[in-house]
Amino acid sequence: MASPGNTADKQESRGLSHLLCLWTVMLGQLSKPPGTFALWLTFPACFAKLPTWTLFLAMCAAGIGGTFQYGYNVSVINAPTEHIHMFLNESWQARYQTALSPGLLTLLWSTVASIFSLGGLAGAHLGGPMAIRLGRKGGLLTNNLIAMLAALLMGISSPTGLFELLIVGRFLIGMNTGIGLSLQPLYIGEAAPKHLRGMMTMGSSIFLTGGILTGQIVGLRELFGGEQFWPFLLSSCCFPALFQLLALPWFPESPRYLFIDRGDEMKCIQALKCFHGPLQYEMEMEDIRREHVALAGERAKKPWELFADRSVRWQLISIFLLPMGQQLSGINAGLLIESMGRRRLVLGGYSLMTVWCVVLTCSLTYKTYTWAPYLSMASIFAFILSFGLGPGGVTNILTTELFTQSSRPAAYTIAGSMSWLSFFTIGMLFPFIVKGLKQYCFLVFLVECSLVAIFIFFVIPETKNKSFLEIKREFYKFNFGRRILEPEGELCERTP
């Protein structure tokens, strides 16, 4: 017979588990249909400002095979969980004539689910070199071949009875999304005018939530979530890849890549006219020329070379810290990003998240009161909305804006690696944090949000409507110290 103390501990643990389940569900759901609906409501107002329809369609063509693919494959694996368990049991029984133990079944399923993150980490390391060698558009197109191969392996895993093909397919589709998350914002950020760069890069977040919503819909039991169709459901990732293979070749390569990396001024001008219109491209072309002169033919850097480059020291610290805070989830900022600026949004978002962590901890501590559950739910809503006001959408934009052309691909490799490592680490450690700290588990997030907010306040400058050279000039005093006089003109970003 259980003692009263043990019973109370179990009830307390069960209550905390229910709240953490609510936390998880809220994080997932608020980044899905409601967030998607709110973002698509802003579409007419946002993209009426774009200079040409070509720029809008290029963003769509890049997004469908980039962040849409990521959101879709994160969401679509949830529906066939039971059917994959049955497949693992049956294939193991047929191969070894023995039942699969529960522990080994859990290990195999965990491998199927988590190998996606390891593939994403590998893809993040490949994204930068592909952007340099193949170009931004060329890298996106080549990346779709990986998705097609992944779809083939996952589709034939059930008929062949080889669960290893399912694991390899999930790794490859993770690699595909890791590459896409690096190349898509790079392509869009370099094609957009500087006064619309933030709004254009927000398209990545819109396609992410759209992919999650689509994965939920097609995973319904009435559609492709049944036992017979789960291999087709997992292999349906080939359709976004096929769409991008057919659509993206009709659009130009990144203008900055064409001129600064390839030295092809004529194609750069043609691409700018196509994206910005024949009457509005001169200002952007002049900005590209200034950056080309400033870089003086400097080759694209490798990720490890950035660590030895003093001129990007604080930018590098920034892309270490900001992706770590982005791995919760949330909705996005919409029109606010161009009206309020990046710095104010991301700083305000992390500051509000700190406040709501305090409120949530208090509501969990005094959960015996009748008002505590309602305060906990309101705090979770407020925390996610605060995340959406800044960190959820601004982090990827800052990675584009804090670096010049030669450093940007390597910076995306490092930022992507930190993002995927944080994603994996949080998933592994959070259950142990909950078990150890119980109702005080959110104090960990309080400390993280506070430290990131302090860092942003003292280090990150406002980047709205600034060229890449102007942004790098803002970091000059941090990278070289106030003792060094800052040179005047556009060449100040060169290392003395």
N, C-alpha and C positions, 0 to 999 in steps of 0.2 A: 504494500500500500504506500502510495507516495506521500511524503511529508508535506505540510502546508507550505513550507519554504520552497520546496522543489516545485510545487504546483504554481506558486506565485511567480517563480522564475520562468517557468514554461509559458505562463500567460503573458508575462512581460515580453519574452522573446517572440511569442506568436504575434503580439500586437505590433512590435517593431517590424517584424517580417512583413505584416500586412501593409504597414505604411511604406516600407521600402519597395514592395511590389507596386503600390500606388505611384511612388516616385518613378519607378522604371516605366510603368505604363504611360504616365503623364509625359515623361521625356520623349517617349516614342510617338504618342498620339498627337501632341501639340506640334511636332515637327512634320506631321503628315497632313490629313485632309484640311483642318482649320488653317494651318500655316500656309498650305498651298493655295487655298481659296483666297486668303488675304493678300498673298503675293500676286496672284493673277488679277485681282481687282485693281492693282496699281499698274498693270501693264499698259493700258491706254495712255495714262498720264506720263508714265516714265518714258516710253519709247516713241512718243510723239516728238520728243526732243532730238531724236537721232537724225543726223544729216541725210542719210540714205537708207532705203530698205535693204540694200545689200549688206550693210553692217548688221542690221537686225537678223537677217536670214543666216549670215555667217555665224552669229552667236548661237542661233538655234542648231545649225548643223554641227557646230563644235560641241554644244552641250548634250546633244542626244547620245553621243558616243563617249562622253566624258563623265560628268557628275551624275547624269541620269543613270548611266550604267552602274555606278557605285551604289546609288540609292536603291536601284532595282534589285541588285544582287544581295544587298544587306537584308532587304525585306522579303524576298521570295523564298529564302531558305527556311523561314518559320513554318509555312503551311504544311510541307510534306514531312515533318519531323517523325511522326509515327510510322509513316510508310517507309522512310529510310531505315528506321529501326528494324522493321520487318525484313527489309531487303538485306541488311547486315546479318541478321539471324539466319535467314534462309541460305544466303551464299556461304556463310561459314559452315552451316550444317551440311550443305551439299559437298563442300570441299574436304572437310575433315571428319565427317560422320560423327560429330559431337556437338552438343549444344554450346552456344556462346554464353559464357558466364556474364552476370550483370556488370561486374567490374570492367571486363574487357569490352563489353558493349558500350559502356559509358566512355571508355577511352577512345574507341573508334569514332563514336559520334562527336566527341569533343575535338578529335582530330579533323573530322569533316568540317566542323563549324569554325574552328580557330585557324585552320590552315589558310583561310582567306586573308587574315591579317598578315601572316608571314609572306604571302604572295604580294600583298600591298606594299610591304616593306621592301621587297625585292624590286617591285615596279618603281618605287620612289627613287631607287638608286639608278635605274635605267632611264628615267624620264629626262634627266639633264643631258646625258650623252646623246640621246636620240634627238633632243631639241637642237643640239649643236650640229650633229652630222646630217640629219635628215630634214631639219627645219621644223618649225612648229606645226605647220599643216602636214608635212610629210611624216612626222612622228605620229600624229593622230591617226593618219590613214594606215600606217604600218601596224599600229597598235591593235587595229581591228582584226588583223589576222590571228593574233593571240586569242581574242575573244571567240573567233570562229572555231579554232582548235579546241578551246575549253568547252564550247557547246557540244562539239562532236564527242569528246571523251565522256562528258556527263550524260549525254543522250544514249550512248551504247553501253554504259556501265551496267544497267539493269538487264538487258537482253543477254549480255555475255556473262553475267554473274561475277564480275570483277569489281569489287568495291574500291580497289586501288585506283581504277580509272576515275571514279568519283572524287577521290582525294586529290589526284593530280589535276583534274578539271577545276576544282575549287581553288587550288593554288594558282592556276593559270588565269582564272577570271579575277582573282585578287591582284595578280600582277598587272592585268589589263587596267583595272581601276586605279592602281597606284600610279601607273604611267599617265592615265587620263587626268587624274587630279593635279598632276604637275603641268601637263602640256596645255590643257584647256584654258586655265586662267592666264597662262603665259601668252597664248595666241590672242585671246580676246583683249587682254590688257595692253598689248603692243599695237593692236589694230585700232583701238578706240581713241578719240580725241581726249586730251588730258582733262578737259572740263566735264567729260562724261565717263571717265575711266572707272570711277567707283560704281556708277549705276550699271555699266556694262558687265563688270565683274560680278555684280550681284546676280546676273543671269545664271552663274554656276550654282548658287544656292537655290534658285527657282527650279532648275532642272533636277537638283538633288531631291527636293521634296516631291517633285513630280514623279521621279523614279520610285520613291518609297510608296507613294499612293498607287502607282500602277502595279507594283509588285504585290500589294495587298489585294487589289481587285482581281488580278488573274490567278491569285492563289486561293480564291474562294473554292469551296468544295463543289459548287455548282458549275464552275468553269474548269480549271485545270488542277485543282487541289486534291482530286480524288486519287485512289490507289493506282489506277491504270495510267494516269497522265503525268505523274510526278517527274519521270525522266524528261518528258517534253517541257514541263514547267521550268526545270533547271537549265535545259538547253535553249530556252527561248531568248537567252541573252544574245543570241546571234542576230536577232532582228534589229536592235539598235545599232549593232556593228554594221550590218548590211546597209541600213539607212544612211549612216555616215559615209560609208564607202561610195555610195551613189551620189550623195549630196555635196560633200565637202570639196571634191575636185573642181567644182564650178566657181569656187571663190579663190581670191588671191592668197599668197603667202603673207606672213607678217611683214609690213613695210620696213620696220626697223631691222628685222633679220636680213631682208634683201639688201639693204644698203650698208649697214654697219658690219654684218658678218660676211656677206657675199660680195659687197662692193658694186652691186648692180643698181645704179641710180635710176636708170630708165624704168626698170620693173618696179622699183620702189615708188616712183611717181605714178605709174599706172595703178598700182595697188591703192595708193592714197586717194587718187581720183575716184576709184571704184568704191572705196569705203566712205570717204568724206565728201564726195562731190567735186566736180571740176572747178567750183568757185571758192571752196573752203579748205583746200588742202595745203596752201602755201605756208600757213603758220606752223602746221605740224611738220612740214618738210624742213623748215628752217630750224626747228627744234632738233630734228634728227641730224641735220648737218652739224649743229653745234656739238652734239654728243659725239658724233663721229670724229670731229676734230679733237675734242677733248681726250678721247680714248687713244688717238694717235696710232691706230692699227693694232691696239692691244688685243691679243687672242683671247678666246673664251677660256675662263679659268676652270680648273678642276675643283671639286668640293674641298679637298684637303688644302688647296692653295689659299682658300679664303681665310683659313685659320692663321696663316702667316701674313695676311694683308692687313696692316694697321688701319688703312682707310675705311675698312668695313667692319671694324671690331664691334662697335655698338649695334650696328644693324644686325650682325650675326647673333649677338646676345638676344636681340629682340625676337628673331625668328626661332630661337631656342625656347623662349618663354611663352610667346603668344600661342603657338599651336598646342602647347600643353594645356592651356586653359580653354581651348576650343572643343575638347573631346567630351563634352557633356551632351548637348543637343539643344535645339531651339529653333524658333522662327526667326525671320530676318527683318531688316530695317526698312526695306522699300525705298520710298522717296527721301527718307531722312538722311540718307548717306551723302547726298549731294547738297542738301540744304544746311545741315548742321556740321558736316565735316567728320573725318575719320577719328581724330583724336578725342573729340568731345563724346562721340558715341561709345567708343570702346572703353574710355575712362569711366564714363557714367554707368555703363553696363556692369563693369566689374565692381564699382562702388556699391551699386544697388544689390548685386549678388551677395556682397559681404553683409549688408544689412539684413537680407532675408535669411541668410544662414544663421544669424543670431536669433531672429524671430522663430525660425523652425526649431532650433535647439531648445529654446524656452518652451515651445508648445509640446515638444516631446518629453521634456523634463516634468512638466505639470499636466501630463496626459490624463490624470484622474478627474480633472474638471470637465464639465460638459462642453465648454467652448473650445477646448484644446484641439479636437479633431478637425473642427472647421477652420481654426487658425492654421493648422498644419497644411490642410489642402490649399488654403489661400496663399500660404507661403510658397508652396511648390509652384503654383501658377505664376506668382510674382517672380520667383527665381528664374523660371524659364523665359518669361517675357523680358526680364532684364537682360538675360543672356542674348536674346534675339535682337535687342536694341543696339548691340555693338559687337561683342566678341564673335557671335555666330556668323556674321557676314563680313566684318571688316578685316579679319585676320588674313584671309587669302589676298585681299586687295593690298594690304601693307607689304606682303612678301613681294608683290610685283613692283611696288613703288619705292621701296627702300634701297634698291640696287640698280646699277646701270647695266647696259647690255651685256658686257663681258662677264659680269658676276651673277646675272639673274638665273640662268639654268642651274648653276651649282647651288645657288641659294634655295631654289625649289627642291633640289635633291635633299639638302639638309633639313629644310622645313618639313618635307614629306616624311622623311625618316623619323623625325621627332614626333610627328603627328601619329604615325602608325605605332611607334613604340609606346607612346602614351596611351593610345587606344588599347593596346594589348596589356600594358601594365595595370591600368585602372581596372580592366576586367578581371585580372588575376588577383589583385590586392584588395579590392573593395569588400568582398565577403569576409576577409579576415579583419578588416578595419571595423566592419559592423559587429562582428563577434567580439572584438576586444573593447571597443568604445561604446557600443550600444547606442543609447540616445544621443551621445555626444559625437557620433561619427561625422556629423556635418561640420564640426569644428575644423576638420582637415581642409575642407573646401573653403571655410572662412579664412584660414591662414593663407591658402593659395591665392584666393581672390584679392585679399588685402595686399599681398606682396606684389602681385602683377599690377594692381591699380597704382601702387606707389612707384613702380618702375615706369609705367606709362606716363605718370605725371611729371617725372623728372627727366625722362629720356626721349620719348616719342614726340616728334614735332607734328604739327598739322600739315597734311600733304595735299589737301584739296586744292585743285587748280594750279598745282606746281609741276614744273618739269622734273624729270628724273635728276638732272644736274642740280636744280635748286634744292631738291630734297636732300641730295648727298651733301650739299654745302651746309645744311642745317646740322649735320653730324660732325662737321669738321672739328668743332671745339671739343667734342667728346673723344674723338679718335686721336687727336694730336695734342690736346691740352690747351688751356687758355694762354700759355706762354708763347705759343707760336702765332705769329701774325697771319691772319687769313688773307691769302692773295685775292685781288679783285678780279672780276670778270668770270667768264664761263669755264676757265681752266682750273678753278680752285680745287676740284676734286682730285687732281693729280697728286700723288704722294711726293712730298719734297725729297 
